[in-house]
Amino acid sequence: MTVIQGIVEHGDKRGRTVGFPTANIPLLDDQTEDGVWAAVVRTDSGRSWLAAVSIGRRQTFYAEAGRKLLEAHLLDFNEDLYGRQLTVTLTAKLREQQSFSSMNALTGQLRNDVTATRNWAQRHAPGHFSPESHESGTVPVPRTVAAATMTNPQGL
């Protein structure tokens, strides 16, 4: 599994306008490969959340000219993370990065990515990532699952 730590900074705030707010962490080019991942995000308070994570240059908006960014959409989460440190554990690659022709097309894919992330969690860590599991703040990262590439996330 790949683990990335960083401080959340302000982004373009596009995700929140379409129902997918993200915690943004700038990356160096060589930190990890681009793609969309199922992940576990641990906040600096010690609580963990399931997340759909995009790593790349936001091709739809910036082509290859954008800076590399980790964007984590924490599922069932609604708190301010600006300036806080996150530890992001990438658990399964869901798909490659791609460019979309419209915000509607992108938003539809984001819904699919969240569904694929939840399906991954149900298959590999059942019961650990329900909204109720966050009440105790102890959502474990599955230790028996190595990072894997999912070639058909819609078929999960």
C-alpha atoms as one frame of an Amber mdcrd trajectory, in Angstrom:
protein
   0.000   0.000   0.000   1.131   3.531  -0.697   0.906   6.054   2.147   1.007
   9.815   1.537   1.002  12.509   4.210   0.361  16.186   3.657  -1.349  19.364
   4.759  -4.746  20.177   3.208  -4.780  23.391   1.201  -7.465  25.356  -0.604
  -8.260  24.263  -4.141 -10.552  25.527  -6.880 -13.645  24.557  -4.822 -15.278
  22.955  -7.885 -15.939  19.627  -6.151 -18.149  21.101  -3.460 -20.352  22.780
  -6.096 -21.248  19.357  -7.554 -21.543  17.465  -4.262 -17.987  16.040  -4.094
 -15.885  18.252  -1.820 -12.250  17.242  -1.661  -9.295  17.667   0.651  -6.410
  18.792  -1.574  -2.759  17.927  -0.962  -0.107  19.089  -3.467   2.264  16.337
  -4.664   5.709  16.096  -6.155   5.720  14.415  -9.568   7.356  11.208  -8.359
   5.291  10.493  -5.240   2.807   8.058  -6.785   1.197   7.164 -10.065  -1.810
   9.071 -11.378  -5.214   7.459 -11.081  -8.359   7.147  -9.011  -8.058   5.078
  -5.850 -10.084   3.628  -3.001  -8.296   4.855   0.120  -8.397   5.248   3.872
  -7.721   8.766   5.159  -6.634   9.324   8.767  -7.030  12.865  10.097  -4.685
  14.473  12.605  -7.319  13.727  15.268  -6.715   9.993  14.694 -10.060   9.248
  13.040 -10.165   7.347   9.729 -12.508   7.629   6.777 -13.066   5.766   3.531
 -12.288   8.012   0.553 -12.309   8.128  -3.215  -8.972   9.729  -4.140  -7.870
  11.255  -7.426  -4.178  11.777  -8.099  -3.212  13.778 -11.152  -3.213  17.117
 -12.893  -6.998  17.600 -13.277  -6.891  16.960 -17.036 -10.475  18.092 -17.633
  -9.573  21.621 -16.527  -5.798  21.982 -16.991  -4.718  19.266 -19.462  -1.092
  18.405 -18.587  -0.294  21.944 -17.407  -1.874  21.577 -13.964   0.186  20.831
 -10.898  -0.008  17.323  -9.507  -2.563  17.080  -6.722  -4.102  14.479  -4.444
  -7.837  15.159  -4.089  -9.559  13.050  -1.422 -13.349  12.899  -1.224 -13.965
  11.506   2.267 -17.199   9.509   2.316 -19.805  10.332   4.984 -17.662  13.272
   6.151 -18.590  16.918   6.636 -15.868  18.824   8.501 -13.337  21.529   7.649
  -9.889  20.077   6.937  -8.005  23.150   5.692  -4.540  23.323   7.227  -4.819
  19.890   8.854  -2.471  16.982   8.245  -3.897  13.873   6.604  -2.412  10.422
   6.148  -3.798   8.834   2.978  -3.397   5.083   2.454  -4.118   4.099  -1.154
  -5.649   0.632  -1.001  -6.868  -0.169  -4.533  -6.501   1.547  -7.889  -9.932
   1.902  -9.443  -9.073   3.436 -12.820  -6.697   5.641 -14.786  -7.051   9.412
 -14.973  -9.064  10.705 -17.899 -10.402  13.948 -19.342 -14.150  14.607 -19.509
 -16.089  16.622 -22.082 -18.389  18.269 -19.512 -19.016  18.739 -15.797 -22.016
  16.407 -16.129 -19.817  13.639 -17.527 -17.251  14.212 -14.763 -19.927  14.232
 -12.049 -21.366  10.957 -13.361 -17.931   9.348 -13.190 -17.398  10.690  -9.659
 -20.622   8.939  -8.606 -19.275   5.721 -10.145 -15.950   6.188  -8.335 -17.702
   6.587  -4.968 -19.785   3.480  -5.662 -16.654   1.526  -6.644 -14.932   2.713
  -3.446 -17.854   1.594  -1.269 -17.999  -1.731  -3.117 -14.276  -2.261  -2.545
 -14.744  -1.611   1.187 -17.713  -3.991   1.397 -15.677  -6.739  -0.256 -12.400
  -6.234   1.612 -13.358  -4.741   4.982 -17.059  -5.409   5.582 -18.579  -3.398
   8.416 -15.522  -1.203   8.948 -16.579   1.729   6.792 -20.217   2.384   7.611
 -21.138   5.878   8.858 -21.752   4.329  12.295 -18.163   3.041  12.466 -16.903
   6.629  12.567 -18.565   7.326  15.904 -15.754   5.541  17.730 -13.099   7.037
  15.479 -11.424   3.646  15.030 -11.802   2.581  11.427  -8.925   0.165  10.758
  -6.953   0.032   7.541  -7.311  -3.546   6.296  -3.917  -5.157   6.853  -4.418
  -8.187   4.657  -5.190  -6.308   1.446  -2.305  -5.216  -0.739  -2.717  -2.395
  -3.227  -4.444  -3.845  -6.256  -5.533  -2.628  -9.653  -9.229  -3.074 -10.352
  -9.760  -3.387 -14.064 -13.564  -3.204 -13.947 -14.700  -0.963 -11.071 -18.292
  -0.730 -12.347 -18.555  -4.510 -12.137 -17.595  -4.682  -8.451
